[in-house]
Amino acid sequence: MWTADDIGDQRGRTALITGANTGLGFQTARMLHAAGADVVLACRDPQRAAAAVAAIEAGGPGGTVCTVALDLASLASVREAAEQVDGPLDLLVCNAGVMLAPPGRTEDGFELHMGINHLGHFALTGLLLDRLLAVAGSRVVVVASLGSWASRLDVARMNRDRGRSGLLAYGRSKLANLLFAQGLHHRLHAAGSGTSALAAHPGGARTDIVRYSPRLTRRAARPVQPGWRRALFQEPELAAWSVLRAATDPAARGGEFYGPGGRFGLTGPPVLTRATPQVYDGDLQDRLWAASEELTGVRYHLPARV
């Protein structure tokens, strides 16, 4: 059974985590820092980012911790953030996201869920790729969701309005996350690179991402809950274990997907799992890749998937 005790010595590694001021991102950064890694918190709100730095440093000795301003709803901000990252990167965790957000569009005109959850991270990863390729054994971990199972993605309409269901819009963006992780894995492999791409999902996590959810979901996700509610949601620290295993387990390999091993994949220690079959559709990966490069203007200098 994999636990946080298996993270191992992370001294000498540099990790950038998006959305690291709260929830899964904060816990991922905190535990990597405690294991000796130098962590960069890429966050939209500078004040919350500074508070997260203080909380991480107050937890005890570890690596260094700093912040970079990043708003995934703005490609200009994504480019500015990438320019501020100095030196090589051992780990990029694409964690930040929104769920069930009200209808709206990003600064660049993308539907909010697709723009923030997928396109912003696609652009950021492409802009930081040279820093990752400079480190043998570096990793990109894309944080996905079980919501991808209930969705289908029409690439030609991926930037459509949210529609009546914010849950379906969220699911489409999370499916795009997984397709991106797989597409990146295959391209890195074709390039003979020592960098790998993996994905992870947290199951049911008691984090701020449920803030737009229906009242029943928000109530079930409260910190102290009896009986059946504990079987649906787990604390952010435990939910982050799947991300941390994908990020640090020496046995993890590119293209793998980790998530909680308990009932329905909602809680429990992380195990190797499988995504919805759509994720392994190479043609769908390629079409999403081409559309994402076109929409963001960020080109990856990698060979085609093989």
TILOLUM-985925 format. One record per atom (N, C-alpha, C): x, y, z. Coordinates in pm, whole numbers, padded with zeros to 5 digits, always signed. Atoms other than C-alpha are relative to their C-alpha. Layout:
<nodes>
XYZ
...
</nodes>
This chain:
<nodes>
+00084-00120+00000
+00000+00000+00000
+00088+00125+00000
-00080-00121+00012
+00149+00333-00111
-00057+00109+00092
+00040-00112-00085
+00140+00618+00143
+00100+00112-00016
-00091-00114+00006
+00307+00955+00190
+00140-00035+00051
-00132+00043-00048
+00590+00772+00369
+00088-00050-00115
-00074+00051+00114
+00690+00641+00025
+00048+00108-00095
-00042-00109+00089
+00756+00984-00125
+00151-00002-00021
-00145+00010+00014
+01126+00944-00054
+00068+00136+00003
-00082-00120-00008
+01406+01198-00052
-00012+00078-00132
+00020-00082+00119
+01323+01480-00296
+00100+00115-00009
-00101-00106+00003
+01628+01698-00225
+00066+00006-00137
-00061-00020+00131
+01772+01845-00541
-00101+00009-00112
+00104-00009+00102
+01439+01837-00728
-00073+00134+00012
+00079-00123+00004
+01247+02147-00834
-00135-00032-00061
+00136+00031+00045
+00869+02120-00868
-00082+00128-00011
+00096-00110+00015
+00618+02372-01002
-00140-00059+00002
+00136+00050-00017
+00257+02316-00895
-00097+00114-00024
+00099-00104+00023
-00031+02518-01035
-00113-00012+00102
+00108+00000-00098
-00310+02621-00799
+00044-00052+00135
-00059+00061-00119
-00086+02544-00502
-00028+00075+00129
+00029-00073-00123
-00232+02790-00254
-00108-00067+00084
+00109+00064-00073
-00515+02557-00151
-00019-00144-00049
+00043+00133+00044
-00653+02202-00167
+00111-00095-00036
-00096+00101+00043
-00466+01932-00356
+00136+00062-00031
-00125-00063+00036
-00206+02172-00490
+00082+00038+00121
-00070-00038-00122
-00120+02303-00145
+00059-00123+00068
-00049+00120-00067
-00092+01954+00003
+00113-00066-00078
-00108+00054+00083
+00120+01836-00289
+00129+00079+00022
-00118-00085-00022
+00354+02133-00247
+00056-00019+00140
-00044+00014-00139
+00366+02093+00130
+00079-00128+00021
-00068+00128-00022
+00463+01726+00121
+00127-00013-00082
-00123-00001+00078
+00717+01771-00158
+00106+00085+00069
-00092-00087-00074
+00873+02058+00037
+00056-00071+00122
-00045+00072-00120
+00887+01847+00354
+00099-00110-00035
-00092+00105+00044
+01067+01577+00153
+00130+00057-00059
-00125-00063+00043
+01334+01830+00051
-00003+00069-00133
+00005-00061+00132
+01213+01951-00289
-00011+00152+00010
+00024-00142+00017
+01231+02314-00395
-00132+00014-00076
+00132-00006+00062
+00873+02410-00479
-00033+00142-00043
+00049-00127+00054
+00725+02687-00690
-00151-00007-00003
+00145-00005-00004
+00363+02776-00619
-00047+00097-00109
+00051-00083+00110
+00202+02903-00940
-00147+00027+00026
+00134-00032-00050
-00110+03086-00824
-00051+00131-00059
+00063-00120+00055
-00356+03349-00941
-00002+00115+00099
+00016-00103-00103
-00393+03537-00610
+00130+00013+00080
-00129-00016-00070
-00061+03676-00474
-00012-00008+00151
+00014+00002-00144
-00193+03720-00120
-00022-00143+00051
+00021+00139-00041
-00319+03364-00095
+00126-00083-00022
-00125+00072+00024
+00004+03240-00247
+00100+00028+00111
-00092-00035-00109
+00205+03428+00015
-00039-00069+00129
+00046+00070-00120
-00011+03279+00291
+00035-00148-00007
-00036+00141+00016
+00050+02932+00148
+00149-00022+00024
-00144+00010-00024
+00426+02992+00147
+00028+00002+00150
-00022-00010-00144
+00413+03097+00513
-00043-00128+00071
+00049+00123-00063
+00209+02789+00605
+00094-00117-00027
-00093+00108+00034
+00447+02555+00423
+00130+00014+00079
-00126-00022-00073
+00755+02711+00580
-00017-00023+00148
+00025+00021-00143
+00594+02697+00923
-00008-00147+00035
+00010+00143-00024
+00558+02322+00882
+00131-00068+00032
-00128+00060-00033
+00927+02267+00932
+00099+00014-00114
-00105-00014+00102
+01253+02249+00736
-00031-00084-00124
+00019+00070+00127
+01254+02142+00375
+00077+00074-00106
-00063-00073+00108
+01348+02278+00038
-00042+00145+00002
+00043-00139+00011
+01299+02633-00076
-00144+00003-00053
+00135-00017+00050
+00953+02767-00157
-00018+00143-00046
+00022-00133+00054
+00859+03061-00377
-00127-00003-00085
+00124-00009+00078
+00569+03182-00593
+00027+00062-00136
+00004-00068+00129
+00500+03286-00948
-00146+00028-00031
+00137-00038+00032
+00189+03471-01061
-00045-00073-00127
+00053+00076+00115
-00024+03256-01293
-00151+00003+00001
+00145+00005+00022
-00378+03306-01421
-00023-00081-00126
+00019+00090+00114
-00468+03013-01644
-00112+00044-00094
+00104-00055+00086
-00761+03212-01781
+00054+00107-00094
-00063-00100+00085
-00512+03438-01961
+00128-00056-00059
-00121+00051+00064
-00259+03317-02216
+00117+00096+00018
-00106-00096-00026
-00064+03639-02161
+00063-00027+00136
-00052+00033-00132
-00033+03551-01792
+00079-00130-00002
-00072+00128+00012
+00070+03195-01881
+00140+00024-00056
-00131-00028+00060
+00350+03329-02100
+00090+00076+00097
-00079-00075-00098
+00463+03576-01834
+00051-00091+00112
-00041+00092-00105
+00469+03301-01572
+00113-00090-00047
-00104+00088+00052
+00674+03070-01793
+00134+00073-00010
-00123-00077+00012
+00928+03348-01851
+00067+00023+00135
-00055-00023-00133
+00971+03390-01475
+00064-00124+00061
-00055+00124-00055
+01069+03027-01419
+00144-00014-00047
-00143+00010+00032
+01447+03008-01404
+00051-00142+00021
-00068+00127-00019
+01653+02697-01452
-00085-00121-00035
+00069+00124+00035
+01557+02334-01510
-00110-00036+00099
+00110+00048-00082
+01241+02171-01376
+00001-00152+00003
+00012+00145-00015
+01216+01817-01240
-00144-00046-00008
+00140+00041-00012
+00840+01819-01200
-00092+00118-00027
+00108-00096+00023
+00540+02009-01333
-00131-00071+00032
+00130+00056-00037
+00204+01936-01169
-00109+00095-00047
+00109-00079+00057
-00090+02067-01372
-00126-00028+00082
+00102+00028-00100
-00336+02087-01084
-00118+00096+00000
+00105-00100-00018
-00535+02412-01087
-00119-00028-00091
+00117+00021+00083
-00889+02402-01215
-00127+00056+00061
+00133-00042-00046
-01254+02500-01189
-00100-00110-00033
+00106+00099+00021
-01565+02284-01163
-00135+00067+00020
+00135-00055-00007
-01927+02385-01229
+00001+00152+00010
-00007-00146-00001
-01822+02746-01280
-00119+00057-00078
+00108-00064+00076
-02095+02987-01397
+00041+00018-00146
-00034-00020+00141
-02116+03038-01775
+00091+00122-00017
-00092-00110+00022
-01835+03257-01901
+00114-00044-00090
-00114+00028+00087
-01522+03281-02110
+00126+00062+00058
-00128-00051-00045
-01155+03337-02046
+00035+00129-00075
-00048-00122+00066
-00962+03647-02148
+00018-00020-00149
-00026+00030+00141
-00885+03475-02479
-00121-00057-00072
+00124+00043+00064
-01245+03374-02547
-00030-00148+00008
+00025+00142-00015
-01229+03009-02438
-00109-00023+00105
+00094+00041-00105
-01512+02841-02247
+00080-00024+00127
-00079-00005-00122
-01404+02866-01882
+00063-00133+00037
-00055+00129-00043
-01364+02496-01799
+00110-00047-00095
-00099+00047+00097
-01183+02409-02121
+00122+00092-00001
-00109-00096+00005
-00976+02726-02113
+00094-00011+00118
-00083+00005-00121
-00855+02699-01753
+00056-00140+00023
-00042+00135-00036
-00844+02324-01698
+00093-00064-00103
-00082+00065+00103
-00697+02217-02032
+00091+00096-00076
-00080-00081+00092
-00583+02494-02268
+00108+00080+00073
-00101-00072-00076
-00404+02699-02001
+00117-00090+00037
-00106+00094-00036
-00212+02392-01885
+00075-00051-00123
-00067+00041+00124
-00141+02282-02242
+00104+00104-00039
-00092-00107+00036
+00016+02620-02311
+00116+00007+00098
-00107-00010-00101
+00210+02631-01983
+00101-00112-00016
-00091+00114+00015
+00354+02284-02034
+00089+00017-00123
-00080-00021+00120
+00463+02366-02387
+00107+00106+00018
-00094-00109-00022
+00630+02687-02275
+00111-00038+00099
-00100+00046-00098
+00815+02506-01992
+00071-00128-00044
-00050+00132+00039
+00902+02195-02191
+00152-00006-00006
-00146+00002+00009
+01265+02291-02256
+00063-00014+00138
-00053+00009-00136
+01319+02328-01880
-00016-00141+00056
+00023+00138-00042
+01175+01981-01825
+00092-00096-00075
-00083+00089+00080
+01366+01818-02110
+00146+00006+00042
-00139-00015-00045
+01689+01947-01955
+00033-00091+00117
-00021+00084-00118
+01643+01707-01661
-00038-00145-00032
+00030+00141+00020
+01669+01331-01705
-00093-00048+00111
+00094+00052-00099
+01377+01165-01533
-00104+00100+00045
+00102-00098-00037
+01162+01478-01515
-00139-00051-00037
+00138+00048+00020
+00784+01437-01507
-00097+00117-00012
+00119-00084+00002
+00464+01614-01600
-00115-00084+00054
+00116+00070-00055
+00166+01509-01389
-00124+00087-00022
+00125-00071+00029
-00178+01614-01512
-00108-00052+00093
+00103+00040-00096
-00452+01612-01249
-00134-00002-00072
+00127+00021+00070
-00773+01471-01395
-00111-00026+00101
+00116+00021-00086
-01105+01355-01250
-00080-00119-00050
+00093+00106+00039
-01350+01068-01245
-00111+00055-00089
+00101-00060+00085
-01582+01316-01418
+00024-00024-00148
-00030+00028+00141
-01406+01227-01743
-00076-00121-00052
+00069+00122+00043
-01588+00892-01749
-00139+00030-00056
+00138-00030+00041
-01927+01057-01801
-00005+00096-00119
-00006-00104+00103
-01815+01277-02091
+00048-00055-00133
-00054+00023+00133
-01745+01274-02459
+00052+00134-00052
-00062-00123+00048
-01531+01526-02645
-00007+00007-00151
+00003-00031+00142
-01613+01666-02988
+00101+00113-00020
-00108-00096+00010
-01286+01841-03070
-00040+00120-00083
+00041-00111+00086
-01447+02050-03343
-00085+00102+00075
+00086-00091-00077
-01679+02200-03078
+00052+00016+00142
-00053+00000-00136
-01445+02193-02779
-00006+00136+00068
+00005-00134-00058
-01466+02569-02732
-00142+00057+00002
+00139-00045-00003
-01846+02582-02736
-00035+00052+00140
+00047-00048-00130
-02045+02743-02457
-00017-00117+00096
+00015+00103-00102
-02079+02554-02131
-00124-00085-00022
+00126+00072+00015
-02437+02460-02217
-00075-00002+00131
+00083+00005-00120
-02698+02372-01960
+00070-00066+00117
-00063+00078-00106
-02471+02142-01765
+00146+00040+00019
-00138-00028-00034
-02160+02275-01599
+00078-00126+00028
-00068+00126-00029
-02084+01918-01495
+00054-00063-00128
-00048+00056+00126
-02060+01806-01858
+00116+00083-00055
-00112-00085+00045
-01839+02105-01942
+00126-00034+00079
-00114+00040-00083
-01614+02012-01650
+00053-00135-00046
-00042+00134+00043
-01609+01648-01761
+00074+00003-00132
-00071-00012+00129
-01510+01747-02116
+00142+00050+00021
-00135-00055-00024
-01219+01950-01983
+00090-00103+00067
-00081+00102-00067
-01104+01662-01761
+00034-00114-00096
-00032+00096+00105
-01127+01422-02054
+00114+00055-00086
-00108-00063+00077
-00911+01669-02246
+00132-00008+00076
-00122+00015-00081
-00660+01662-01956
+00063-00136-00022
-00052+00136+00014
-00625+01286-01989
+00050-00027-00141
-00046+00015+00138
-00601+01294-02367
+00132+00073-00022
-00125-00076+00008
-00330+01560-02334
+00114-00079+00063
-00106+00077-00068
-00133+01349-02084
+00044-00117-00086
-00036+00112+00085
-00149+01049-02315
+00072+00044-00126
-00065-00051+00121
-00063+01251-02624
+00142+00045+00027
-00134-00045-00036
+00233+01408-02446
+00091-00119+00028
-00079+00120-00027
+00350+01068-02322
+00052-00061-00130
-00040+00065+00125
+00355+00925-02674
+00102+00085-00077
-00095-00086+00071
+00536+01227-02820
+00136+00001+00069
-00126+00005-00073
+00799+01226-02547
+00071-00133-00024
-00058+00132+00027
+00850+00853-02602
+00059-00005-00140
-00049+00000+00137
+00886+00904-02977
+00128+00080-00013
-00120-00083+00004
+01150+01169-02909
+00117-00064+00073
-00106+00063-00078
+01347+00929-02691
+00038+00082+00121
-00028-00090-00111
+01318+01179-02409
-00001-00074+00134
+00003+00053-00136
+01390+01106-02045
-00110+00060+00083
+00114-00060-00069
+01087+01315-01952
-00124-00086-00023
+00121+00081+00014
+00758+01134-01887
-00122+00081+00039
+00128-00064-00031
+00392+01238-01867
-00094-00104+00058
+00093+00088-00069
+00147+01079-01626
-00124+00080+00040
+00122-00066-00048
-00199+01153-01488
-00040-00061+00133
+00050+00046-00129
-00368+01121-01152
-00134+00065+00026
+00124-00063-00044
-00708+01183-01001
-00014-00020+00150
+00006+00005-00146
-00794+01251-00637
-00119-00076+00057
+00124+00059-00052
-01127+01069-00616
-00090+00108+00053
+00082-00101-00065
-01361+01254-00384
+00084+00076+00100
-00089-00080-00084
-01169+01539-00223
-00075+00117+00060
+00062-00114-00069
-01284+01793+00034
+00084+00124-00025
-00077-00118+00035
-01143+02098-00141
-00094+00111-00048
+00078-00116+00044
-01257+02441-00259
-00062-00019-00138
+00053+00017+00135
-01331+02303-00606
-00150-00028+00000
+00144+00027-00006
-01681+02207-00484
-00081+00125+00028
+00071-00121-00042
-01771+02571-00414
-00118+00035-00089
+00113-00027+00089
-02000+02591-00719
-00097-00118-00009
+00081+00122+00007
-02152+02247-00659
-00135+00020+00069
+00128-00006-00070
-02511+02184-00546
+00018-00011+00151
-00010-00005-00145
-02581+02228-00175
+00028-00137+00060
-00021+00133-00057
-02596+01851-00109
+00145-00044-00013
-00141+00035+00019
-02248+01802-00255
+00088+00079+00095
-00081-00082-00090
-02107+02092-00055
-00013-00048+00144
+00019+00050-00136
-02260+01954+00264
+00073-00132+00020
-00067+00130-00012
-02126+01603+00197
+00151+00015+00006
-00144-00020+00005
-01779+01748+00142
+00054+00076+00121
-00050-00069-00119
-01761+01923+00479
+00100-00088+00075
-00110+00076-00062
-01460+01821+00690
-00043-00116+00091
+00039+00105-00094
-01642+01620+00959
-00137-00053-00041
+00125+00058+00048
-01906+01383+00826
-00014-00143+00050
+00022+00136-00047
-02063+01059+00948
-00010-00102-00113
+00036+00115+00083
-02090+00718+00787
+00031+00011-00148
-00014+00013+00143
-02153+00709+00415
+00073+00117-00064
-00067-00114+00059
-02020+01059+00352
+00152-00015+00003
-00144+00024-00005
-01673+00949+00460
+00046-00095-00110
-00033+00091+00109
-01689+00686+00187
+00004+00072-00135
+00005-00076+00125
-01738+00959-00077
+00110+00104-00012
-00099-00107+00002
-01484+01222+00023
+00109-00029+00102
-00111+00012-00093
-01141+01222+00184
+00071+00135+00011
-00067-00126-00024
-00924+01498+00324
+00101+00029-00112
-00092-00036+00109
-00705+01693+00078
+00136-00067+00009
-00131+00064-00015
-00386+01545+00223
-00001-00142-00057
+00010+00136+00052
-00503+01191+00144
-00030+00000-00149
+00034-00007+00141
-00651+01290-00190
+00122+00033-00085
-00121-00037+00074
-00313+01433-00292
+00096-00116-00019
-00093+00112+00013
-00145+01096-00252
+00011-00054-00142
-00005+00050+00138
-00240+00993-00606
+00092+00085-00085
-00088-00091+00073
-00070+01302-00746
+00145-00024+00040
-00137+00018-00050
+00234+01245-00528
+00060-00132-00046
-00055+00127+00050
+00267+00883-00632
+00041+00013-00146
-00035-00020+00140
+00258+00978-00999
+00125+00086-00013
-00112-00093+00007
+00515+01248-00924
+00130-00058+00051
-00123+00041-00069
+00762+01053-00711
+00031-00149-00002
-00024+00143-00007
+00720+00675-00733
+00101-00041-00108
-00100+00039+00100
+01036+00540-00902
-00053-00104-00099
+00053+00105+00087
+00829+00256-01047
-00106+00052-00097
+00103-00055+00089
+00574+00487-01214
+00060+00026-00138
-00047-00013+00137
+00601+00502-01592
-00090+00096-00078
+00075-00091+00085
+00492+00748-01858
-00126-00066-00055
+00127+00049+00050
+00131+00710-01970
-00088-00062+00105
+00080+00062-00105
+00015+00567-01637
-00094+00100+00065
+00107-00079-00061
-00287+00691-01444
-00025-00055+00139
+00015+00043-00138
-00316+00679-01065
-00122+00065+00065
+00115-00051-00073
-00618+00719-00839
-00026-00085+00122
+00030+00075-00122
-00762+00604-00505
-00049-00141-00033
+00033+00140+00027
-00803+00228-00481
-00123-00050+00072
+00119+00043-00071
-01116+00222-00265
-00121-00013-00090
+00124+00022+00074
-01477+00165-00366
-00030+00117-00093
+00032-00098+00105
-01568+00348-00690
+00114+00099-00027
-00113-00089+00023
-01221+00507-00689
-00012+00134+00068
+00024-00128-00066
-01334+00776-00447
+00095+00027+00117
-00087-00017-00115
-01113+00716-00144
+00103-00113+00003
-00097+00107-00019
-00815+00510-00032
+00136+00031-00058
-00136-00018+00052
-00444+00478-00109
+00003-00011-00152
-00004-00002+00146
-00342+00536-00473
+00047-00132-00062
-00037+00120+00077
-00323+00250-00722
+00002+00037-00148
+00001-00015+00145
-00257+00218-01092
-00140-00032-00050
+00136+00019+00047
-00591+00253-01271
-00007+00023-00150
+00020-00024+00143
-00738+00293-01620
-00101+00111-00019
+00093-00107+00034
-00914+00588-01778
-00108-00055-00092
+00101+00038+00098
-01222+00578-02000
+00068-00035-00133
-00067+00043+00123
-01139+00403-02332
+00029+00112-00100
-00024-00112+00092
-01165+00733-02522
+00141+00056+00014
-00131-00060-00029
-00840+00845-02358
+00111-00066-00080
-00104+00075+00070
-00642+00577-02544
-00023-00002-00151
+00028-00013+00142
-00784+00673-02886
+00104+00095-00060
-00109-00080+00055
-00476+00793-03074
-00047+00109-00094
+00051-00101+00093
-00676+00974-03342
-00060+00117+00077
+00059-00106-00081
-00869+01168-03077
+00109+00081+00069
-00114-00072-00059
-00542+01255-02900
+00060+00098-00101
-00063-00084+00102
-00399+01390-03226
-00087+00118-00037
+00090-00109+00037
-00706+01596-03312
-00007+00105+00111
-00001-00095-00111
-00714+01750-02965
+00132+00077+00002
-00132-00064-00001
-00341+01822-02985
+00006+00111-00105
-00005-00099+00108
-00372+02001-03319
-00089+00120+00032
+00090-00109-00035
-00671+02204-03200
+00056+00085+00113
-00055-00072-00115
-00495+02297-02875
+00117+00089-00043
-00109-00083+00052
-00185+02419-03059
-00056+00120-00077
+00059-00108+00079
-00404+02623-03292
-00063+00106+00090
+00070-00094-00088
-00611+02781-03014
+00095+00079+00089
-00092-00067-00093
-00319+02863-02783
+00116+00070-00068
-00117-00053+00069
-00053+02942-03041
+00130-00055+00054
-00120+00062-00057
+00191+02723-02845
+00029-00129-00076
-00038+00117+00079
+00373+02468-03063
+00104-00082+00076
-00095+00092-00062
+00552+02166-02924
+00094-00053-00108
-00098+00050+00096
+00872+02073-03104
+00035-00144+00035
-00014+00143-00027
+00822+01701-03059
-00049-00078-00120
+00049+00082+00110
+00776+01422-03313
-00144-00043+00023
+00138+00044-00010
+00427+01297-03384
-00009-00127+00084
+00024+00121-00080
+00277+01027-03167
+00025-00123-00086
-00022+00127+00073
+00384+00673-03266
-00065-00113+00078
</nodes>
